[in-house]
Amino acid sequence: MEDRYRLGLYFREQGLEPAEAMSFKDLPLAARPREKLVALGPGALADAELLALLLHTGIPGKNVLQLAQELLDGFGGLNGLLHAGLDDLKRIKGMGGNAKRSKLAAVLELARRAVAERLKERERFDSPDAVKHYVQLHLAARPHEVFAALFLDAQHRLIALEELFRGTLTQTSVYPREVVIRALHHHAAALILAHNHPSGCVEPSRADEALTQTLKAALALIDVRVLDHVIVARGDALSMAERGLV
């Protein structure tokens, strides 16, 4: 909203309606995002201005700053946009072409990987909030259900995250024997189970609870602890351990 206010205020001060300002050429040189970035650094630019630089051009009837702001509004800001997939971007008029969507999707993926690397570098990977954020970055935007495991060492540091099974939008088949094999492969001392709910609801089903207990029992036979089962969706996450279900 702050970015939108700043852009709208500029247009009003210049006596322009937003629809009249069709390109960066309508702006004074010092107010153009590229020139502002060079002169003042990227920190001086609003979110919409940074995004506009990436998009480069608008569409008929909508300049690039408006397109950038519409993307931010449509996904609830940068955090929501960070979880957007290629198909999600098509919802915004002007993002139907492959070039714009591919460029933006590539930058978003780089951002997700950078955040994931920072989370992975934590000394210990046992904070429920950190785990939920990490799993959201990897699984929340998937259009189909994915079951994964975070394999941890004895100090609960992350060894690896592996996507083990994929299913339909409503169900997936998980084989305890395969989870045990991968835990032995990584010499894991503990693990965190994780999957996404494409429906958007993160409440665990009876099947989720039963699966958690089945895997917990199977992994106990090789002395590997199940610390949590995290369920994620777009903009939401739930820790079954915090609910007392693990």
JOCORDA-V102096 format. One record per residue. N is the residue number from 1. PHI is phi in whole degrees, -180 to 180 (* if undefined). Layout:
n;phi
N;PHI
N;PHI
This chain:
n;phi
1;*
2;-63
3;-61
4;-63
5;-62
6;-62
7;-68
8;-64
9;-63
10;-62
11;-61
12;-65
13;-63
14;-89
15;73
16;-113
17;-83
18;-52
19;-68
20;-79
21;-93
22;-87
23;-156
24;-61
25;-64
26;-74
27;-94
28;-59
29;-52
30;-69
31;-97
32;-74
33;-53
34;-63
35;-68
36;-63
37;-63
38;-64
39;-79
40;-117
41;94
42;-64
43;-66
44;-84
45;-94
46;-71
47;-55
48;-64
49;-69
50;-63
51;-66
52;-63
53;-61
54;-72
55;-72
56;77
57;-133
58;-96
59;-134
60;-54
61;88
62;-149
63;-76
64;-66
65;-67
66;-66
67;-62
68;-63
69;-66
70;-65
71;-62
72;-63
73;-65
74;-67
75;-114
76;75
77;99
78;-63
79;-63
80;-67
81;-64
82;-62
83;-97
84;-77
85;-102
86;-57
87;-68
88;-63
89;-64
90;-65
91;-66
92;-89
93;-60
94;107
95;-111
96;-79
97;-76
98;-67
99;-63
100;-63
101;-63
102;-65
103;-64
104;-67
105;-62
106;-65
107;-66
108;-63
109;-66
110;-61
111;-64
112;-62
113;-66
114;-65
115;-64
116;-63
117;-64
118;-65
119;-66
120;-66
121;-80
122;-58
123;-62
124;-131
125;-109
126;-124
127;-86
128;-56
129;-66
130;-64
131;-65
132;-61
133;-63
134;-62
135;-67
136;-58
137;-60
138;-90
139;-120
140;-61
141;-87
142;-68
143;-78
144;-123
145;-75
146;-128
147;-107
148;-135
149;-138
150;-101
151;-90
152;-121
153;-87
154;-65
155;-95
156;63
157;-91
158;-71
159;-92
160;-166
161;-112
162;-126
163;-83
164;-98
165;-143
166;-125
167;-135
168;-87
169;-68
170;-118
171;-156
172;-147
173;-103
174;-120
175;-107
176;-54
177;-60
178;-68
179;-65
180;-62
181;-60
182;-69
183;-65
184;-67
185;-59
186;-88
187;54
188;-75
189;-97
190;-156
191;-152
192;-122
193;-83
194;-156
195;-155
196;-107
197;-116
198;-59
199;-66
200;100
201;-97
202;-98
203;-65
204;-70
205;-87
206;-60
207;-65
208;-63
209;-66
210;-65
211;-62
212;-59
213;-69
214;-64
215;-69
216;-61
217;-68
218;-65
219;-75
220;-64
221;-66
222;-111
223;63
224;-116
225;-88
226;-95
227;-86
228;-166
229;-133
230;-104
231;-115
232;-127
233;-147
234;-61
235;75
236;-152
237;-157
238;-138
239;-102
240;-69
241;-65
242;-66
243;-86
244;77
245;-104
246;-120
